[in-house]
Structure formats: C-alpha cells, structure tokens
Amino acid sequence: MKRTSIWRDTSVPSDYSCLREHITTDVAIIGGGITGITAGYLLAKAGIKSMMSSTTSNQVKERSWQRMERK
C-alpha cells in the first residue's frame, strides 16, 4: 500500500522570506504546528504583537518569520 500525504499533495508552499532586519515583538513563537498557530491566533485576537517562526523541509537552513496580526 502506498502512503500519501493529503497535506503535501494539496498545500500551497509559503513564500515567507528570512528575517533580514531587527524586529520588536511582545511574543516570539517558535514552531508553526497546531500549538504555535493557535497561540499566534489567540495572541493576535487579544491585540498582543507576536511573530511566529517555522521551517519547512525546504527551509531547514533558513528560518522564516511571520507577523501574527489581528484582522
């Protein structure tokens, strides 16, 4: 039986660049799994500035950061 990943087969790769400047944030979240995403969402909802860092298999050597903002 061949195993497949629906996530890898259907997801669109992100294009977040590496951090190239100094930033100021209230909370730095390391990891973009369900816990990191949920933390970023709840912090943004509460109006707390946070940044989330995550790597993918294509970005093992570089860590990208995404600002979590309330919309």
CHARMM-style PDB file with segment names, atoms N, HN, CA, C and O in Angstrom:
ATOM      1  N   MET     1       0.839  -1.167   0.000  1.00  0.00      PROA
ATOM      2  CA  MET     1       0.000   0.000   0.000  1.00  0.00      PROA
ATOM      3  C   MET     1       0.894   1.244   0.000  1.00  0.00      PROA
ATOM      4  O   MET     1       1.807   1.375   0.815  1.00  0.00      PROA
ATOM      5  N   LYS     2       0.609   2.142  -0.926  1.00  0.00      PROA
ATOM      6  HN  LYS     2      -0.133   2.037  -1.589  1.00  0.00      PROA
ATOM      7  CA  LYS     2       1.366   3.387  -0.999  1.00  0.00      PROA
ATOM      8  C   LYS     2       0.753   4.409  -0.048  1.00  0.00      PROA
ATOM      9  O   LYS     2      -0.458   4.632  -0.056  1.00  0.00      PROA
ATOM     10  N   ARG     3       1.593   5.019   0.762  1.00  0.00      PROA
ATOM     11  HN  ARG     3       2.576   4.837   0.768  1.00  0.00      PROA
ATOM     12  CA  ARG     3       1.113   6.046   1.689  1.00  0.00      PROA
ATOM     13  C   ARG     3       1.268   7.413   1.036  1.00  0.00      PROA
ATOM     14  O   ARG     3       2.304   7.715   0.445  1.00  0.00      PROA
ATOM     15  N   THR     4       0.245   8.224   1.146  1.00  0.00      PROA
ATOM     16  HN  THR     4      -0.598   7.979   1.626  1.00  0.00      PROA
ATOM     17  CA  THR     4       0.296   9.574   0.597  1.00  0.00      PROA
ATOM     18  C   THR     4      -0.065  10.572   1.679  1.00  0.00      PROA
ATOM     19  O   THR     4      -0.687  10.226   2.683  1.00  0.00      PROA
ATOM     20  N   SER     5       0.330  11.802   1.464  1.00  0.00      PROA
ATOM     21  HN  SER     5       0.836  12.084   0.648  1.00  0.00      PROA
ATOM     22  CA  SER     5       0.025  12.874   2.399  1.00  0.00      PROA
ATOM     23  C   SER     5      -0.901  13.867   1.716  1.00  0.00      PROA
ATOM     24  O   SER     5      -0.506  14.529   0.756  1.00  0.00      PROA
ATOM     25  N   ILE     6      -2.115  13.973   2.200  1.00  0.00      PROA
ATOM     26  HN  ILE     6      -2.435  13.436   2.980  1.00  0.00      PROA
ATOM     27  CA  ILE     6      -3.051  14.943   1.640  1.00  0.00      PROA
ATOM     28  C   ILE     6      -2.487  16.346   1.811  1.00  0.00      PROA
ATOM     29  O   ILE     6      -2.611  17.182   0.915  1.00  0.00      PROA
ATOM     30  N   TRP     7      -1.866  16.609   2.963  1.00  0.00      PROA
ATOM     31  HN  TRP     7      -1.766  15.930   3.690  1.00  0.00      PROA
ATOM     32  CA  TRP     7      -1.285  17.928   3.229  1.00  0.00      PROA
ATOM     33  C   TRP     7      -0.232  18.272   2.179  1.00  0.00      PROA
ATOM     34  O   TRP     7      -0.292  19.349   1.586  1.00  0.00      PROA
ATOM     35  N   ARG     8       0.713  17.398   1.942  1.00  0.00      PROA
ATOM     36  HN  ARG     8       0.761  16.523   2.424  1.00  0.00      PROA
ATOM     37  CA  ARG     8       1.768  17.687   0.963  1.00  0.00      PROA
ATOM     38  C   ARG     8       1.241  17.726  -0.463  1.00  0.00      PROA
ATOM     39  O   ARG     8       1.754  18.478  -1.291  1.00  0.00      PROA
ATOM     40  N   ASP     9       0.240  16.938  -0.755  1.00  0.00      PROA
ATOM     41  HN  ASP     9      -0.177  16.326  -0.083  1.00  0.00      PROA
ATOM     42  CA  ASP     9      -0.308  16.889  -2.108  1.00  0.00      PROA
ATOM     43  C   ASP     9      -1.201  18.082  -2.438  1.00  0.00      PROA
ATOM     44  O   ASP     9      -1.356  18.426  -3.610  1.00  0.00      PROA
ATOM     45  N   THR    10      -1.792  18.720  -1.425  1.00  0.00      PROA
ATOM     46  HN  THR    10      -1.667  18.441  -0.473  1.00  0.00      PROA
ATOM     47  CA  THR    10      -2.761  19.787  -1.699  1.00  0.00      PROA
ATOM     48  C   THR    10      -2.358  21.163  -1.183  1.00  0.00      PROA
ATOM     49  O   THR    10      -2.992  22.151  -1.553  1.00  0.00      PROA
ATOM     50  N   SER    11      -1.336  21.267  -0.350  1.00  0.00      PROA
ATOM     51  HN  SER    11      -0.821  20.464  -0.050  1.00  0.00      PROA
ATOM     52  CA  SER    11      -0.981  22.569   0.216  1.00  0.00      PROA
ATOM     53  C   SER    11      -0.171  23.402  -0.783  1.00  0.00      PROA
ATOM     54  O   SER    11       0.511  22.873  -1.661  1.00  0.00      PROA
ATOM     55  N   VAL    12      -0.272  24.705  -0.618  1.00  0.00      PROA
ATOM     56  HN  VAL    12      -0.827  25.135   0.095  1.00  0.00      PROA
ATOM     57  CA  VAL    12       0.480  25.643  -1.446  1.00  0.00      PROA
ATOM     58  C   VAL    12       1.691  26.098  -0.629  1.00  0.00      PROA
ATOM     59  O   VAL    12       1.527  26.555   0.502  1.00  0.00      PROA
ATOM     60  N   PRO    13       2.907  25.981  -1.181  1.00  0.00      PROA
ATOM     61  CA  PRO    13       4.108  26.390  -0.424  1.00  0.00      PROA
ATOM     62  C   PRO    13       4.050  27.872  -0.061  1.00  0.00      PROA
ATOM     63  O   PRO    13       3.626  28.699  -0.868  1.00  0.00      PROA
ATOM     64  N   SER    14       4.478  28.199   1.152  1.00  0.00      PROA
ATOM     65  HN  SER    14       4.823  27.527   1.807  1.00  0.00      PROA
ATOM     66  CA  SER    14       4.525  29.598   1.571  1.00  0.00      PROA
ATOM     67  C   SER    14       5.770  30.261   1.002  1.00  0.00      PROA
ATOM     68  O   SER    14       6.753  29.604   0.657  1.00  0.00      PROA
ATOM     69  N   ASP    15       5.696  31.561   0.917  1.00  0.00      PROA
ATOM     70  HN  ASP    15       4.898  32.095   1.196  1.00  0.00      PROA
ATOM     71  CA  ASP    15       6.822  32.314   0.367  1.00  0.00      PROA
ATOM     72  C   ASP    15       7.267  33.379   1.359  1.00  0.00      PROA
ATOM     73  O   ASP    15       7.489  34.530   0.983  1.00  0.00      PROA
ATOM     74  N   TYR    16       7.396  32.999   2.621  1.00  0.00      PROA
ATOM     75  HN  TYR    16       7.216  32.065   2.927  1.00  0.00      PROA
ATOM     76  CA  TYR    16       7.859  33.946   3.624  1.00  0.00      PROA
ATOM     77  C   TYR    16       9.379  33.994   3.578  1.00  0.00      PROA
ATOM     78  O   TYR    16      10.043  32.958   3.587  1.00  0.00      PROA
ATOM     79  N   SER    17       9.915  35.187   3.528  1.00  0.00      PROA
ATOM     80  HN  SER    17       9.376  36.029   3.520  1.00  0.00      PROA
ATOM     81  CA  SER    17      11.364  35.312   3.447  1.00  0.00      PROA
ATOM     82  C   SER    17      11.976  35.235   4.837  1.00  0.00      PROA
ATOM     83  O   SER    17      11.280  35.332   5.848  1.00  0.00      PROA
ATOM     84  N   CYS    18      13.278  35.062   4.867  1.00  0.00      PROA
ATOM     85  HN  CYS    18      13.843  34.983   4.046  1.00  0.00      PROA
ATOM     86  CA  CYS    18      14.004  35.035   6.134  1.00  0.00      PROA
ATOM     87  C   CYS    18      14.047  36.431   6.723  1.00  0.00      PROA
ATOM     88  O   CYS    18      13.977  37.427   6.003  1.00  0.00      PROA
ATOM     89  N   LEU    19      14.159  36.490   8.015  1.00  0.00      PROA
ATOM     90  HN  LEU    19      14.216  35.681   8.600  1.00  0.00      PROA
ATOM     91  CA  LEU    19      14.253  37.761   8.715  1.00  0.00      PROA
ATOM     92  C   LEU    19      15.570  38.432   8.368  1.00  0.00      PROA
ATOM     93  O   LEU    19      16.634  37.848   8.571  1.00  0.00      PROA
ATOM     94  N   ARG    20      15.514  39.635   7.854  1.00  0.00      PROA
ATOM     95  HN  ARG    20      14.650  40.110   7.689  1.00  0.00      PROA
ATOM     96  CA  ARG    20      16.714  40.363   7.452  1.00  0.00      PROA
ATOM     97  C   ARG    20      16.805  41.725   8.135  1.00  0.00      PROA
ATOM     98  O   ARG    20      17.552  42.598   7.694  1.00  0.00      PROA
ATOM     99  N   GLU    21      16.053  41.899   9.198  1.00  0.00      PROA
ATOM    100  HN  GLU    21      15.446  41.190   9.556  1.00  0.00      PROA
ATOM    101  CA  GLU    21      16.053  43.163   9.913  1.00  0.00      PROA
ATOM    102  C   GLU    21      15.789  42.887  11.393  1.00  0.00      PROA
ATOM    103  O   GLU    21      15.353  41.796  11.761  1.00  0.00      PROA
ATOM    104  N   HSD    22      16.053  43.873  12.227  1.00  0.00      PROA
ATOM    105  HN  HSD    22      16.407  44.759  11.928  1.00  0.00      PROA
ATOM    106  CA  HSD    22      15.747  43.745  13.646  1.00  0.00      PROA
ATOM    107  C   HSD    22      14.266  43.992  13.841  1.00  0.00      PROA
ATOM    108  O   HSD    22      13.693  44.889  13.222  1.00  0.00      PROA
ATOM    109  N   ILE    23      13.654  43.209  14.687  1.00  0.00      PROA
ATOM    110  HN  ILE    23      14.120  42.481  15.190  1.00  0.00      PROA
ATOM    111  CA  ILE    23      12.230  43.368  14.961  1.00  0.00      PROA
ATOM    112  C   ILE    23      12.005  43.487  16.464  1.00  0.00      PROA
ATOM    113  O   ILE    23      12.835  43.061  17.267  1.00  0.00      PROA
ATOM    114  N   THR    24      10.883  44.064  16.823  1.00  0.00      PROA
ATOM    115  HN  THR    24      10.209  44.409  16.171  1.00  0.00      PROA
ATOM    116  CA  THR    24      10.453  44.131  18.209  1.00  0.00      PROA
ATOM    117  C   THR    24       9.069  43.511  18.277  1.00  0.00      PROA
ATOM    118  O   THR    24       8.178  43.865  17.506  1.00  0.00      PROA
ATOM    119  N   THR    25       8.902  42.594  19.196  1.00  0.00      PROA
ATOM    120  HN  THR    25       9.626  42.307  19.823  1.00  0.00      PROA
ATOM    121  CA  THR    25       7.617  41.934  19.366  1.00  0.00      PROA
ATOM    122  C   THR    25       7.423  41.592  20.831  1.00  0.00      PROA
ATOM    123  O   THR    25       8.390  41.488  21.585  1.00  0.00      PROA
ATOM    124  N   ASP    26       6.195  41.421  21.223  1.00  0.00      PROA
ATOM    125  HN  ASP    26       5.410  41.505  20.609  1.00  0.00      PROA
ATOM    126  CA  ASP    26       5.914  41.043  22.609  1.00  0.00      PROA
ATOM    127  C   ASP    26       6.174  39.559  22.845  1.00  0.00      PROA
ATOM    128  O   ASP    26       6.658  39.171  23.908  1.00  0.00      PROA
ATOM    129  N   VAL    27       5.849  38.725  21.845  1.00  0.00      PROA
ATOM    130  HN  VAL    27       5.456  39.040  20.981  1.00  0.00      PROA
ATOM    131  CA  VAL    27       5.988  37.274  21.985  1.00  0.00      PROA
ATOM    132  C   VAL    27       6.579  36.699  20.708  1.00  0.00      PROA
ATOM    133  O   VAL    27       6.146  37.035  19.606  1.00  0.00      PROA
ATOM    134  N   ALA    28       7.569  35.831  20.861  1.00  0.00      PROA
ATOM    135  HN  ALA    28       7.921  35.557  21.756  1.00  0.00      PROA
ATOM    136  CA  ALA    28       8.134  35.090  19.730  1.00  0.00      PROA
ATOM    137  C   ALA    28       7.672  33.639  19.856  1.00  0.00      PROA
ATOM    138  O   ALA    28       7.920  32.986  20.870  1.00  0.00      PROA
ATOM    139  N   ILE    29       7.004  33.147  18.825  1.00  0.00      PROA
ATOM    140  HN  ILE    29       6.803  33.677  18.002  1.00  0.00      PROA
ATOM    141  CA  ILE    29       6.501  31.778  18.821  1.00  0.00      PROA
ATOM    142  C   ILE    29       7.414  30.952  17.928  1.00  0.00      PROA
ATOM    143  O   ILE    29       7.583  31.266  16.750  1.00  0.00      PROA
ATOM    144  N   ILE    30       7.999  29.906  18.477  1.00  0.00      PROA
ATOM    145  HN  ILE    30       7.862  29.650  19.434  1.00  0.00      PROA
ATOM    146  CA  ILE    30       8.868  29.025  17.706  1.00  0.00      PROA
ATOM    147  C   ILE    30       8.074  27.770  17.365  1.00  0.00      PROA
ATOM    148  O   ILE    30       7.700  26.995  18.246  1.00  0.00      PROA
ATOM    149  N   GLY    31       7.828  27.588  16.088  1.00  0.00      PROA
ATOM    150  HN  GLY    31       8.132  28.218  15.373  1.00  0.00      PROA
ATOM    151  CA  GLY    31       7.094  26.411  15.626  1.00  0.00      PROA
ATOM    152  C   GLY    31       5.712  26.774  15.120  1.00  0.00      PROA
ATOM    153  O   GLY    31       4.946  27.466  15.792  1.00  0.00      PROA
ATOM    154  N   GLY    32       5.408  26.294  13.922  1.00  0.00      PROA
ATOM    155  HN  GLY    32       6.031  25.733  13.377  1.00  0.00      PROA
ATOM    156  CA  GLY    32       4.143  26.628  13.289  1.00  0.00      PROA
ATOM    157  C   GLY    32       3.167  25.471  13.243  1.00  0.00      PROA
ATOM    158  O   GLY    32       2.341  25.383  12.335  1.00  0.00      PROA
ATOM    159  N   GLY    33       3.260  24.585  14.217  1.00  0.00      PROA
ATOM    160  HN  GLY    33       3.931  24.656  14.955  1.00  0.00      PROA
ATOM    161  CA  GLY    33       2.291  23.493  14.294  1.00  0.00      PROA
ATOM    162  C   GLY    33       0.981  24.005  14.860  1.00  0.00      PROA
ATOM    163  O   GLY    33       0.767  25.214  14.953  1.00  0.00      PROA
ATOM    164  N   ILE    34       0.118  23.101  15.233  1.00  0.00      PROA
ATOM    165  HN  ILE    34       0.291  22.119  15.158  1.00  0.00      PROA
ATOM    166  CA  ILE    34      -1.201  23.487  15.733  1.00  0.00      PROA
ATOM    167  C   ILE    34      -1.087  24.348  16.997  1.00  0.00      PROA
ATOM    168  O   ILE    34      -1.877  25.274  17.186  1.00  0.00      PROA
ATOM    169  N   THR    35      -0.120  24.054  17.853  1.00  0.00      PROA
ATOM    170  HN  THR    35       0.522  23.302  17.700  1.00  0.00      PROA
ATOM    171  CA  THR    35       0.045  24.843  19.077  1.00  0.00      PROA
ATOM    172  C   THR    35       0.539  26.246  18.765  1.00  0.00      PROA
ATOM    173  O   THR    35       0.029  27.221  19.317  1.00  0.00      PROA
ATOM    174  N   GLY    36       1.541  26.359  17.871  1.00  0.00      PROA
ATOM    175  HN  GLY    36       1.955  25.567  17.423  1.00  0.00      PROA
ATOM    176  CA  GLY    36       2.072  27.672  17.505  1.00  0.00      PROA
ATOM    177  C   GLY    36       1.050  28.531  16.791  1.00  0.00      PROA
ATOM    178  O   GLY    36       0.922  29.721  17.080  1.00  0.00      PROA
ATOM    179  N   ILE    37       0.318  27.931  15.855  1.00  0.00      PROA
ATOM    180  HN  ILE    37       0.422  26.964  15.621  1.00  0.00      PROA
ATOM    181  CA  ILE    37      -0.714  28.668  15.120  1.00  0.00      PROA
ATOM    182  C   ILE    37      -1.818  29.134  16.064  1.00  0.00      PROA
ATOM    183  O   ILE    37      -2.285  30.269  15.972  1.00  0.00      PROA
ATOM    184  N   THR    38      -2.229  28.257  16.967  1.00  0.00      PROA
ATOM    185  HN  THR    38      -1.850  27.335  17.042  1.00  0.00      PROA
ATOM    186  CA  THR    38      -3.286  28.614  17.913  1.00  0.00      PROA
ATOM    187  C   THR    38      -2.818  29.729  18.845  1.00  0.00      PROA
ATOM    188  O   THR    38      -3.563  30.671  19.114  1.00  0.00      PROA
ATOM    189  N   ALA    39      -1.589  29.622  19.336  1.00  0.00      PROA
ATOM    190  HN  ALA    39      -0.984  28.856  19.118  1.00  0.00      PROA
ATOM    191  CA  ALA    39      -1.041  30.667  20.205  1.00  0.00      PROA
ATOM    192  C   ALA    39      -0.998  32.000  19.462  1.00  0.00      PROA
ATOM    193  O   ALA    39      -1.401  33.026  20.009  1.00  0.00      PROA
ATOM    194  N   GLY    40      -0.513  31.990  18.225  1.00  0.00      PROA
ATOM    195  HN  GLY    40      -0.185  31.155  17.781  1.00  0.00      PROA
ATOM    196  CA  GLY    40      -0.451  33.222  17.437  1.00  0.00      PROA
ATOM    197  C   GLY    40      -1.828  33.814  17.203  1.00  0.00      PROA
ATOM    198  O   GLY    40      -2.013  35.027  17.307  1.00  0.00      PROA
ATOM    199  N   TYR    41      -2.786  32.969  16.889  1.00  0.00      PROA
ATOM    200  HN  TYR    41      -2.636  31.984  16.804  1.00  0.00      PROA
ATOM    201  CA  TYR    41      -4.159  33.428  16.665  1.00  0.00      PROA
ATOM    202  C   TYR    41      -4.731  34.075  17.926  1.00  0.00      PROA
ATOM    203  O   TYR    41      -5.288  35.171  17.871  1.00  0.00      PROA
ATOM    204  N   LEU    42      -4.590  33.393  19.058  1.00  0.00      PROA
ATOM    205  HN  LEU    42      -4.137  32.502  19.103  1.00  0.00      PROA
ATOM    206  CA  LEU    42      -5.161  33.910  20.307  1.00  0.00      PROA
ATOM    207  C   LEU    42      -4.450  35.187  20.762  1.00  0.00      PROA
ATOM    208  O   LEU    42      -5.095  36.107  21.265  1.00  0.00      PROA
ATOM    209  N   LEU    43      -3.129  35.250  20.589  1.00  0.00      PROA
ATOM    210  HN  LEU    43      -2.605  34.502  20.180  1.00  0.00      PROA
ATOM    211  CA  LEU    43      -2.399  36.470  20.943  1.00  0.00      PROA
ATOM    212  C   LEU    43      -2.825  37.629  20.053  1.00  0.00      PROA
ATOM    213  O   LEU    43      -3.047  38.737  20.542  1.00  0.00      PROA
ATOM    214  N   ALA    44      -2.941  37.385  18.743  1.00  0.00      PROA
ATOM    215  HN  ALA    44      -2.761  36.485  18.346  1.00  0.00      PROA
ATOM    216  CA  ALA    44      -3.379  38.434  17.819  1.00  0.00      PROA
ATOM    217  C   ALA    44      -4.791  38.898  18.155  1.00  0.00      PROA
ATOM    218  O   ALA    44      -5.085  40.093  18.109  1.00  0.00      PROA
ATOM    219  N   LYS    45      -5.652  37.965  18.489  1.00  0.00      PROA
ATOM    220  HN  LYS    45      -5.414  36.994  18.526  1.00  0.00      PROA
ATOM    221  CA  LYS    45      -7.033  38.289  18.855  1.00  0.00      PROA
ATOM    222  C   LYS    45      -7.070  39.172  20.101  1.00  0.00      PROA
ATOM    223  O   LYS    45      -7.950  40.021  20.242  1.00  0.00      PROA
ATOM    224  N   ALA    46      -6.100  38.965  21.012  1.00  0.00      PROA
ATOM    225  HN  ALA    46      -5.385  38.276  20.898  1.00  0.00      PROA
ATOM    226  CA  ALA    46      -6.018  39.763  22.232  1.00  0.00      PROA
ATOM    227  C   ALA    46      -5.263  41.074  22.019  1.00  0.00      PROA
ATOM    228  O   ALA    46      -5.119  41.865  22.950  1.00  0.00      PROA
ATOM    229  N   GLY    47      -4.775  41.309  20.780  1.00  0.00      PROA
ATOM    230  HN  GLY    47      -4.892  40.665  20.023  1.00  0.00      PROA
ATOM    231  CA  GLY    47      -4.066  42.548  20.481  1.00  0.00      PROA
ATOM    232  C   GLY    47      -2.611  42.549  20.894  1.00  0.00      PROA
ATOM    233  O   GLY    47      -1.999  43.613  20.986  1.00  0.00      PROA
ATOM    234  N   ILE    48      -2.042  41.380  21.144  1.00  0.00      PROA
ATOM    235  HN  ILE    48      -2.539  40.515  21.069  1.00  0.00      PROA
ATOM    236  CA  ILE    48      -0.645  41.263  21.551  1.00  0.00      PROA
ATOM    237  C   ILE    48       0.209  40.991  20.322  1.00  0.00      PROA
ATOM    238  O   ILE    48      -0.067  40.065  19.559  1.00  0.00      PROA
ATOM    239  N   LYS    49       1.261  41.809  20.129  1.00  0.00      PROA
ATOM    240  HN  LYS    49       1.486  42.561  20.748  1.00  0.00      PROA
ATOM    241  CA  LYS    49       2.135  41.635  18.969  1.00  0.00      PROA
ATOM    242  C   LYS    49       2.954  40.363  19.117  1.00  0.00      PROA
ATOM    243  O   LYS    49       3.620  40.156  20.131  1.00  0.00      PROA
ATOM    244  N   SER    50       2.899  39.519  18.106  1.00  0.00      PROA
ATOM    245  HN  SER    50       2.358  39.687  17.282  1.00  0.00      PROA
ATOM    246  CA  SER    50       3.682  38.290  18.147  1.00  0.00      PROA
ATOM    247  C   SER    50       4.213  37.974  16.756  1.00  0.00      PROA
ATOM    248  O   SER    50       3.664  38.413  15.745  1.00  0.00      PROA
ATOM    249  N   MET    51       5.280  37.210  16.732  1.00  0.00      PROA
ATOM    250  HN  MET    51       5.725  36.853  17.553  1.00  0.00      PROA
ATOM    251  CA  MET    51       5.884  36.730  15.494  1.00  0.00      PROA
ATOM    252  C   MET    51       6.012  35.220  15.621  1.00  0.00      PROA
ATOM    253  O   MET    51       6.364  34.703  16.682  1.00  0.00      PROA
ATOM    254  N   MET    52       5.723  34.516  14.527  1.00  0.00      PROA
ATOM    255  HN  MET    52       5.437  34.935  13.666  1.00  0.00      PROA
ATOM    256  CA  MET    52       5.832  33.068  14.519  1.00  0.00      PROA
ATOM    257  C   MET    52       6.948  32.657  13.583  1.00  0.00      PROA
ATOM    258  O   MET    52       7.034  33.140  12.454  1.00  0.00      PROA
ATOM    259  N   SER    53       7.808  31.757  14.057  1.00  0.00      PROA
ATOM    260  HN  SER    53       7.738  31.364  14.974  1.00  0.00      PROA
ATOM    261  CA  SER    53       8.889  31.237  13.248  1.00  0.00      PROA
ATOM    262  C   SER    53       8.655  29.762  13.002  1.00  0.00      PROA
ATOM    263  O   SER    53       8.275  29.014  13.903  1.00  0.00      PROA
ATOM    264  N   SER    54       8.889  29.360  11.766  1.00  0.00      PROA
ATOM    265  HN  SER    54       9.197  29.968  11.034  1.00  0.00      PROA
ATOM    266  CA  SER    54       8.685  27.968  11.411  1.00  0.00      PROA
ATOM    267  C   SER    54       9.596  27.604  10.258  1.00  0.00      PROA
ATOM    268  O   SER    54       9.993  28.473   9.482  1.00  0.00      PROA
ATOM    269  N   THR    55       9.927  26.349  10.138  1.00  0.00      PROA
ATOM    270  HN  THR    55       9.605  25.643  10.768  1.00  0.00      PROA
ATOM    271  CA  THR    55      10.701  25.881   8.993  1.00  0.00      PROA
ATOM    272  C   THR    55       9.913  24.797   8.283  1.00  0.00      PROA
ATOM    273  O   THR    55       9.072  24.126   8.880  1.00  0.00      PROA
ATOM    274  N   THR    56      10.195  24.639   7.021  1.00  0.00      PROA
ATOM    275  HN  THR    56      10.879  25.184   6.536  1.00  0.00      PROA
ATOM    276  CA  THR    56       9.627  23.535   6.259  1.00  0.00      PROA
ATOM    277  C   THR    56      10.771  22.656   5.806  1.00  0.00      PROA
ATOM    278  O   THR    56      11.934  22.986   6.039  1.00  0.00      PROA
ATOM    279  N   SER    57      10.473  21.574   5.180  1.00  0.00      PROA
ATOM    280  HN  SER    57       9.529  21.306   4.991  1.00  0.00      PROA
ATOM    281  CA  SER    57      11.549  20.697   4.715  1.00  0.00      PROA
ATOM    282  C   SER    57      12.449  21.409   3.705  1.00  0.00      PROA
ATOM    283  O   SER    57      13.619  21.055   3.557  1.00  0.00      PROA
ATOM    284  N   ASN    58      11.902  22.415   3.011  1.00  0.00      PROA
ATOM    285  HN  ASN    58      10.952  22.702   3.132  1.00  0.00      PROA
ATOM    286  CA  ASN    58      12.703  23.169   2.051  1.00  0.00      PROA
ATOM    287  C   ASN    58      13.485  24.292   2.703  1.00  0.00      PROA
ATOM    288  O   ASN    58      14.371  24.871   2.074  1.00  0.00      PROA
ATOM    289  N   GLN    59      13.177  24.611   3.950  1.00  0.00      PROA
ATOM    290  HN  GLN    59      12.457  24.141   4.460  1.00  0.00      PROA
ATOM    291  CA  GLN    59      13.810  25.740   4.621  1.00  0.00      PROA
ATOM    292  C   GLN    59      14.595  25.308   5.854  1.00  0.00      PROA
ATOM    293  O   GLN    59      14.661  26.052   6.832  1.00  0.00      PROA
ATOM    294  N   VAL    60      15.178  24.140   5.824  1.00  0.00      PROA
ATOM    295  HN  VAL    60      15.124  23.536   5.029  1.00  0.00      PROA
ATOM    296  CA  VAL    60      15.849  23.630   7.021  1.00  0.00      PROA
ATOM    297  C   VAL    60      16.969  24.563   7.458  1.00  0.00      PROA
ATOM    298  O   VAL    60      17.176  24.742   8.658  1.00  0.00      PROA
ATOM    299  N   LYS    61      17.698  25.163   6.519  1.00  0.00      PROA
ATOM    300  HN  LYS    61      17.529  25.017   5.544  1.00  0.00      PROA
ATOM    301  CA  LYS    61      18.819  26.027   6.865  1.00  0.00      PROA
ATOM    302  C   LYS    61      18.383  27.454   7.174  1.00  0.00      PROA
ATOM    303  O   LYS    61      19.137  28.204   7.794  1.00  0.00      PROA
ATOM    304  N   GLU    62      17.203  27.835   6.762  1.00  0.00      PROA
ATOM    305  HN  GLU    62      16.591  27.225   6.259  1.00  0.00      PROA
ATOM    306  CA  GLU    62      16.736  29.197   6.982  1.00  0.00      PROA
ATOM    307  C   GLU    62      15.412  29.166   7.731  1.00  0.00      PROA
ATOM    308  O   GLU    62      14.533  28.356   7.435  1.00  0.00      PROA
ATOM    309  N   ARG    63      15.286  30.044   8.689  1.00  0.00      PROA
ATOM    310  HN  ARG    63      16.000  30.702   8.930  1.00  0.00      PROA
ATOM    311  CA  ARG    63      14.054  30.123   9.471  1.00  0.00      PROA
ATOM    312  C   ARG    63      13.301  31.365   9.032  1.00  0.00      PROA
ATOM    313  O   ARG    63      13.865  32.459   9.019  1.00  0.00      PROA
ATOM    314  N   SER    64      12.051  31.214   8.676  1.00  0.00      PROA
ATOM    315  HN  SER    64      11.593  30.325   8.686  1.00  0.00      PROA
ATOM    316  CA  SER    64      11.244  32.350   8.254  1.00  0.00      PROA
ATOM    317  C   SER    64      10.345  32.792   9.401  1.00  0.00      PROA
ATOM    318  O   SER    64       9.975  31.996  10.264  1.00  0.00      PROA
ATOM    319  N   TRP    65      10.003  34.073   9.393  1.00  0.00      PROA
ATOM    320  HN  TRP    65      10.303  34.720   8.692  1.00  0.00      PROA
ATOM    321  CA  TRP    65       9.154  34.641  10.428  1.00  0.00      PROA
ATOM    322  C   TRP    65       7.911  35.232   9.805  1.00  0.00      PROA
ATOM    323  O   TRP    65       7.978  35.809   8.720  1.00  0.00      PROA
ATOM    324  N   GLN    66       6.789  35.102  10.463  1.00  0.00      PROA
ATOM    325  HN  GLN    66       6.734  34.633  11.345  1.00  0.00      PROA
ATOM    326  CA  GLN    66       5.543  35.676  10.006  1.00  0.00      PROA
ATOM    327  C   GLN    66       4.933  36.471  11.143  1.00  0.00      PROA
ATOM    328  O   GLN    66       4.814  35.974  12.264  1.00  0.00      PROA
ATOM    329  N   ARG    67       4.546  37.703  10.856  1.00  0.00      PROA
ATOM    330  HN  ARG    67       4.643  38.106   9.946  1.00  0.00      PROA
ATOM    331  CA  ARG    67       3.907  38.537  11.875  1.00  0.00      PROA
ATOM    332  C   ARG    67       2.454  38.098  12.020  1.00  0.00      PROA
ATOM    333  O   ARG    67       1.732  37.973  11.031  1.00  0.00      PROA
ATOM    334  N   MET    68       2.040  37.869  13.246  1.00  0.00      PROA
ATOM    335  HN  MET    68       2.627  37.971  14.049  1.00  0.00      PROA
ATOM    336  CA  MET    68       0.656  37.485  13.530  1.00  0.00      PROA
ATOM    337  C   MET    68      -0.073  38.762  13.923  1.00  0.00      PROA
ATOM    338  O   MET    68       0.245  39.374  14.943  1.00  0.00      PROA
ATOM    339  N   GLU    69      -1.061  39.171  13.107  1.00  0.00      PROA
ATOM    340  HN  GLU    69      -1.319  38.674  12.279  1.00  0.00      PROA
ATOM    341  CA  GLU    69      -1.764  40.408  13.356  1.00  0.00      PROA
ATOM    342  C   GLU    69      -3.264  40.193  13.399  1.00  0.00      PROA
ATOM    343  O   GLU    69      -3.806  39.308  12.737  1.00  0.00      PROA
ATOM    344  N   ARG    70      -3.911  41.011  14.182  1.00  0.00      PROA
ATOM    345  HN  ARG    70      -3.471  41.731  14.720  1.00  0.00      PROA
ATOM    346  CA  ARG    70      -5.372  40.940  14.279  1.00  0.00      PROA
ATOM    347  C   ARG    70      -5.984  41.574  13.050  1.00  0.00      PROA
ATOM    348  O   ARG    70      -5.555  42.641  12.612  1.00  0.00      PROA
ATOM    349  N   LYS    71      -6.981  40.920  12.498  1.00  0.00      PROA
ATOM    350  HN  LYS    71      -7.329  40.053  12.854  1.00  0.00      PROA
ATOM    351  CA  LYS    71      -7.665  41.458  11.312  1.00  0.00      PROA
ATOM    352  C   LYS    71      -9.096  41.740  11.624  1.00  0.00      PROA
ATOM    353  OT1 LYS    71      -9.839  42.197  10.755  1.00  0.00      PROA
TER     354      LYS     71
END
